[in-house]
Amino acid sequence: MTLSRQRRFVTPRADETVEEIAARAMPDEPRDDVVERIKGWNLHIFAMRRPRGLLLGSDVVFVEPPLA
């Protein structure tokens, strides 16, 4: 059986911000654009958590859109 392709993701490093994750995951793309995309792909972190955007070391942060 062949495994299906999975979405790329990262886990935050200690005290890492979404801006730092964006730079690490997609260093060659405009930072502000990448941050907005990451926020949109990770509503479980950036819309529902209080304080908003708090990253935990156990989080799965998707760095690409959902697969079709």
A tleap script that builds the chain and sets N, CA, C and O, in Angstrom:
source leaprc.protein.ff14SB
mol = sequence {
  NMET THR LEU SER ARG GLN ARG ARG PHE VAL
  THR PRO ARG ALA ASP GLU THR VAL GLU GLU
  ILE ALA ALA ARG ALA MET PRO ASP GLU PRO
  ARG ASP ASP VAL VAL GLU ARG ILE LYS GLY
  TRP ASN LEU HIE ILE PHE ALA MET ARG ARG
  PRO ARG GLY LEU LEU LEU GLY SER ASP VAL
  VAL PHE VAL GLU PRO PRO LEU CALA
}
set mol.1.N position { 0.838 -1.169 0.000 }
set mol.1.CA position { 0.000 0.000 0.000 }
set mol.1.C position { 0.890 1.242 0.000 }
set mol.1.O position { 1.890 1.297 0.716 }
set mol.2.N position { 0.528 2.215 -0.791 }
set mol.2.CA position { 1.251 3.473 -0.865 }
set mol.2.C position { 0.627 4.493 0.077 }
set mol.2.O position { -0.593 4.659 0.110 }
set mol.3.N position { 1.471 5.173 0.839 }
set mol.3.CA position { 0.970 6.211 1.729 }
set mol.3.C position { 0.602 7.451 0.927 }
set mol.3.O position { 1.250 7.775 -0.068 }
set mol.4.N position { -0.434 8.133 1.365 }
set mol.4.CA position { -0.839 9.360 0.681 }
set mol.4.C position { 0.038 10.519 1.136 }
set mol.4.O position { 0.608 10.489 2.227 }
set mol.5.N position { 0.139 11.524 0.303 }
set mol.5.CA position { 0.901 12.723 0.620 }
set mol.5.C position { 0.207 13.467 1.756 }
set mol.5.O position { -1.022 13.538 1.793 }
set mol.6.N position { 0.986 14.019 2.678 }
set mol.6.CA position { 0.456 14.766 3.811 }
set mol.6.C position { 0.844 16.240 3.686 }
set mol.6.O position { 1.853 16.579 3.069 }
set mol.7.N position { 0.033 17.099 4.277 }
set mol.7.CA position { 0.358 18.530 4.296 }
set mol.7.C position { 1.647 18.771 5.063 }
set mol.7.O position { 1.920 18.129 6.077 }
set mol.8.N position { 2.437 19.716 4.551 }
set mol.8.CA position { 3.640 20.113 5.287 }
set mol.8.C position { 3.231 20.842 6.558 }
set mol.8.O position { 2.273 21.614 6.564 }
set mol.9.N position { 3.966 20.588 7.632 }
set mol.9.CA position { 3.709 21.279 8.891 }
set mol.9.C position { 5.016 21.407 9.660 }
set mol.9.O position { 5.994 20.717 9.370 }
set mol.10.N position { 5.018 22.286 10.629 }
set mol.10.CA position { 6.136 22.426 11.550 }
set mol.10.C position { 5.566 22.462 12.959 }
set mol.10.O position { 4.370 22.679 13.153 }
set mol.11.N position { 6.425 22.252 13.926 }
set mol.11.CA position { 6.060 22.482 15.320 }
set mol.11.C position { 6.908 23.661 15.796 }
set mol.11.O position { 8.090 23.748 15.465 }
set mol.12.N position { 6.316 24.556 16.561 }
set mol.12.CA position { 7.050 25.746 17.004 }
set mol.12.C position { 8.214 25.398 17.922 }
set mol.12.O position { 8.140 24.482 18.741 }
set mol.13.N position { 9.279 26.151 17.759 }
set mol.13.CA position { 10.400 26.061 18.686 }
set mol.13.C position { 10.069 26.921 19.907 }
set mol.13.O position { 9.096 27.675 19.891 }
set mol.14.N position { 10.856 26.812 20.935 }
set mol.14.CA position { 10.604 27.579 22.162 }
set mol.14.C position { 10.527 29.074 21.860 }
set mol.14.O position { 11.440 29.644 21.264 }
set mol.15.N position { 9.436 29.696 22.276 }
set mol.15.CA position { 9.205 31.144 22.127 }
set mol.15.C position { 9.198 31.625 20.669 }
set mol.15.O position { 9.422 32.809 20.417 }
set mol.16.N position { 8.949 30.742 19.724 }
set mol.16.CA position { 8.924 31.130 18.310 }
set mol.16.C position { 7.602 31.820 17.979 }
set mol.16.O position { 6.545 31.423 18.470 }
set mol.17.N position { 7.671 32.845 17.152 }
set mol.17.CA position { 6.486 33.574 16.717 }
set mol.17.C position { 6.061 33.094 15.333 }
set mol.17.O position { 6.808 32.390 14.653 }
set mol.18.N position { 4.861 33.480 14.928 }
set mol.18.CA position { 4.400 33.101 13.588 }
set mol.18.C position { 5.291 33.731 12.522 }
set mol.18.O position { 5.496 33.137 11.463 }
set mol.19.N position { 5.817 34.908 12.779 }
set mol.19.CA position { 6.729 35.537 11.820 }
set mol.19.C position { 8.006 34.716 11.659 }
set mol.19.O position { 8.524 34.583 10.550 }
set mol.20.N position { 8.508 34.173 12.745 }
set mol.20.CA position { 9.703 33.330 12.681 }
set mol.20.C position { 9.409 32.001 11.982 }
set mol.20.O position { 10.244 31.486 11.239 }
set mol.21.N position { 8.229 31.457 12.223 }
set mol.21.CA position { 7.836 30.234 11.518 }
set mol.21.C position { 7.736 30.508 10.024 }
set mol.21.O position { 8.180 29.695 9.213 }
set mol.22.N position { 7.157 31.645 9.652 }
set mol.22.CA position { 7.043 32.004 8.235 }
set mol.22.C position { 8.424 32.096 7.587 }
set mol.22.O position { 8.627 31.603 6.477 }
set mol.23.N position { 9.364 32.723 8.275 }
set mol.23.CA position { 10.724 32.852 7.739 }
set mol.23.C position { 11.398 31.497 7.605 }
set mol.23.O position { 12.148 31.266 6.657 }
set mol.24.N position { 11.141 30.615 8.533 }
set mol.24.CA position { 11.748 29.275 8.505 }
set mol.24.C position { 11.112 28.405 7.433 }
set mol.24.O position { 11.810 27.678 6.726 }
set mol.25.N position { 9.787 28.475 7.308 }
set mol.25.CA position { 9.075 27.584 6.392 }
set mol.25.C position { 9.163 28.022 4.935 }
set mol.25.O position { 9.263 27.189 4.034 }
set mol.26.N position { 9.124 29.332 4.708 }
set mol.26.CA position { 9.135 29.859 3.335 }
set mol.26.C position { 10.032 31.093 3.264 }
set mol.26.O position { 9.537 32.211 3.119 }
set mol.27.N position { 11.340 30.898 3.366 }
set mol.27.CA position { 12.270 32.032 3.463 }
set mol.27.C position { 12.337 32.926 2.230 }
set mol.27.O position { 12.740 34.084 2.338 }
set mol.28.N position { 11.959 32.423 1.080 }
set mol.28.CA position { 12.090 33.194 -0.155 }
set mol.28.C position { 10.832 33.953 -0.550 }
set mol.28.O position { 10.797 34.578 -1.610 }
set mol.29.N position { 9.800 33.908 0.283 }
set mol.29.CA position { 8.542 34.582 -0.031 }
set mol.29.C position { 8.337 35.776 0.894 }
set mol.29.O position { 8.881 35.804 1.998 }
set mol.30.N position { 7.550 36.769 0.449 }
set mol.30.CA position { 7.318 37.952 1.291 }
set mol.30.C position { 6.719 37.564 2.647 }
set mol.30.O position { 5.689 36.892 2.716 }
set mol.31.N position { 7.374 37.994 3.704 }
set mol.31.CA position { 7.026 37.575 5.062 }
set mol.31.C position { 5.577 37.850 5.422 }
set mol.31.O position { 4.905 36.968 5.957 }
set mol.32.N position { 5.070 39.064 5.143 }
set mol.32.CA position { 3.696 39.408 5.518 }
set mol.32.C position { 2.687 38.503 4.822 }
set mol.32.O position { 1.695 38.094 5.426 }
set mol.33.N position { 2.938 38.190 3.554 }
set mol.33.CA position { 2.036 37.297 2.811 }
set mol.33.C position { 2.026 35.901 3.425 }
set mol.33.O position { 0.969 35.290 3.584 }
set mol.34.N position { 3.204 35.407 3.764 }
set mol.34.CA position { 3.314 34.070 4.342 }
set mol.34.C position { 2.626 34.017 5.704 }
set mol.34.O position { 1.929 33.048 6.002 }
set mol.35.N position { 2.808 35.035 6.525 }
set mol.35.CA position { 2.167 35.074 7.839 }
set mol.35.C position { 0.650 34.996 7.684 }
set mol.35.O position { -0.009 34.241 8.400 }
set mol.36.N position { 0.094 35.772 6.754 }
set mol.36.CA position { -1.366 35.747 6.550 }
set mol.36.C position { -1.843 34.390 6.068 }
set mol.36.O position { -2.897 33.920 6.496 }
set mol.37.N position { -1.082 33.747 5.183 }
set mol.37.CA position { -1.468 32.417 4.712 }
set mol.37.C position { -1.420 31.401 5.849 }
set mol.37.O position { -2.334 30.589 5.997 }
set mol.38.N position { -0.366 31.443 6.643 }
set mol.38.CA position { -0.245 30.514 7.768 }
set mol.38.C position { -1.407 30.710 8.736 }
set mol.38.O position { -1.979 29.735 9.223 }
set mol.39.N position { -1.753 31.947 9.015 }
set mol.39.CA position { -2.894 32.213 9.905 }
set mol.39.C position { -4.183 31.635 9.329 }
set mol.39.O position { -4.989 31.071 10.069 }
set mol.40.N position { -4.386 31.766 8.030 }
set mol.40.CA position { -5.589 31.232 7.397 }
set mol.40.C position { -5.651 29.714 7.398 }
set mol.40.O position { -6.738 29.141 7.462 }
set mol.41.N position { -4.508 29.056 7.327 }
set mol.41.CA position { -4.461 27.592 7.306 }
set mol.41.C position { -4.517 26.997 8.705 }
set mol.41.O position { -4.631 25.781 8.858 }
set mol.42.N position { -4.437 27.857 9.743 }
set mol.42.CA position { -4.345 27.380 11.123 }
set mol.42.C position { -5.314 28.117 12.033 }
set mol.42.O position { -4.929 28.635 13.081 }
set mol.43.N position { -6.567 28.159 11.623 }
set mol.43.CA position { -7.566 28.876 12.421 }
set mol.43.C position { -7.679 28.330 13.831 }
set mol.43.O position { -8.065 29.061 14.743 }
set mol.44.N position { -7.352 27.060 14.030 }
set mol.44.CA position { -7.396 26.464 15.364 }
set mol.44.C position { -6.441 27.162 16.326 }
set mol.44.O position { -6.618 27.074 17.541 }
set mol.45.N position { -5.447 27.844 15.810 }
set mol.45.CA position { -4.496 28.575 16.654 }
set mol.45.C position { -4.799 30.074 16.649 }
set mol.45.O position { -4.829 30.710 17.702 }
set mol.46.N position { -5.019 30.623 15.472 }
set mol.46.CA position { -5.043 32.077 15.332 }
set mol.46.C position { -6.425 32.706 15.455 }
set mol.46.O position { -6.524 33.931 15.522 }
set mol.47.N position { -7.480 31.925 15.488 }
set mol.47.CA position { -8.812 32.508 15.664 }
set mol.47.C position { -9.452 32.084 16.980 }
set mol.47.O position { -10.256 32.822 17.549 }
set mol.48.N position { -9.100 30.907 17.459 }
set mol.48.CA position { -9.821 30.354 18.598 }
set mol.48.C position { -9.043 30.409 19.912 }
set mol.48.O position { -9.657 30.366 20.978 }
set mol.49.N position { -7.747 30.500 19.872 }
set mol.49.CA position { -6.937 30.436 21.095 }
set mol.49.C position { -6.858 31.796 21.774 }
set mol.49.O position { -6.839 32.833 21.111 }
set mol.50.N position { -6.814 31.781 23.081 }
set mol.50.CA position { -6.615 33.008 23.863 }
set mol.50.C position { -5.395 32.822 24.737 }
set mol.50.O position { -5.328 31.818 25.446 }
set mol.51.N position { -4.429 33.718 24.736 }
set mol.51.CA position { -4.380 34.877 23.858 }
set mol.51.C position { -4.181 34.451 22.408 }
set mol.51.O position { -3.528 33.451 22.113 }
set mol.52.N position { -4.763 35.242 21.517 }
set mol.52.CA position { -4.746 34.939 20.087 }
set mol.52.C position { -3.319 34.743 19.584 }
set mol.52.O position { -2.443 35.572 19.833 }
set mol.53.N position { -3.099 33.647 18.879 }
set mol.53.CA position { -1.806 33.383 18.266 }
set mol.53.C position { -0.759 32.784 19.183 }
set mol.53.O position { 0.388 32.613 18.771 }
set mol.54.N position { -1.123 32.461 20.417 }
set mol.54.CA position { -0.178 31.824 21.328 }
set mol.54.C position { 0.233 30.478 20.735 }
set mol.54.O position { -0.616 29.627 20.469 }
set mol.55.N position { 1.521 30.290 20.532 }
set mol.55.CA position { 2.021 29.040 19.964 }
set mol.55.C position { 2.590 28.165 21.069 }
set mol.55.O position { 3.357 28.625 21.915 }
set mol.56.N position { 2.204 26.909 21.049 }
set mol.56.CA position { 2.699 25.930 22.007 }
set mol.56.C position { 3.609 24.948 21.288 }
set mol.56.O position { 3.436 24.699 20.095 }
set mol.57.N position { 4.555 24.402 21.990 }
set mol.57.CA position { 5.474 23.441 21.383 }
set mol.57.C position { 4.788 22.202 20.841 }
set mol.57.O position { 5.343 21.507 19.989 }
set mol.58.N position { 3.597 21.920 21.321 }
set mol.58.CA position { 2.852 20.749 20.856 }
set mol.58.C position { 1.954 21.050 19.654 }
set mol.58.O position { 1.312 20.143 19.125 }
set mol.59.N position { 1.901 22.310 19.217 }
set mol.59.CA position { 1.048 22.679 18.084 }
set mol.59.C position { 1.560 22.084 16.783 }
set mol.59.O position { 2.763 21.913 16.584 }
set mol.60.N position { 0.625 21.776 15.910 }
set mol.60.CA position { 0.918 21.431 14.524 }
set mol.60.C position { 0.547 22.665 13.727 }
set mol.60.O position { -0.622 23.050 13.680 }
set mol.61.N position { 1.540 23.291 13.095 }
set mol.61.CA position { 1.303 24.511 12.320 }
set mol.61.C position { 1.483 24.164 10.850 }
set mol.61.O position { 2.594 23.897 10.392 }
set mol.62.N position { 0.370 24.172 10.117 }
set mol.62.CA position { 0.421 23.843 8.690 }
set mol.62.C position { 1.076 24.976 7.918 }
set mol.62.O position { 0.763 26.146 8.139 }
set mol.63.N position { 1.993 24.628 7.004 }
set mol.63.CA position { 2.699 25.618 6.208 }
set mol.63.C position { 2.424 25.441 4.715 }
set mol.63.O position { 3.219 25.843 3.866 }
set mol.64.N position { 1.287 24.833 4.424 }
set mol.64.CA position { 0.770 24.761 3.068 }
set mol.64.C position { -0.742 24.566 3.167 }
set mol.64.O position { -1.252 24.124 4.196 }
set mol.65.N position { -1.451 24.898 2.090 }
set mol.65.CA position { -2.916 24.803 2.138 }
set mol.65.C position { -3.380 23.342 2.194 }
set mol.65.O position { -2.597 22.425 1.947 }
set mol.66.N position { -4.649 23.141 2.518 }
set mol.66.CA position { -5.186 21.781 2.506 }
set mol.66.C position { -4.995 21.132 1.136 }
set mol.66.O position { -5.083 21.796 0.103 }
set mol.67.N position { -4.738 19.852 1.142 }
set mol.67.CA position { -4.559 19.116 -0.110 }
set mol.67.C position { -5.920 18.827 -0.724 }
set mol.67.O position { -6.901 18.583 -0.021 }
set mol.68.N position { -5.957 18.860 -2.029 }
set mol.68.CA position { -7.216 18.586 -2.722 }
set mol.68.C position { -7.502 17.116 -2.792 }
set mol.68.O position { -8.525 16.711 -3.344 }
savepdb mol mol.pdb
quit
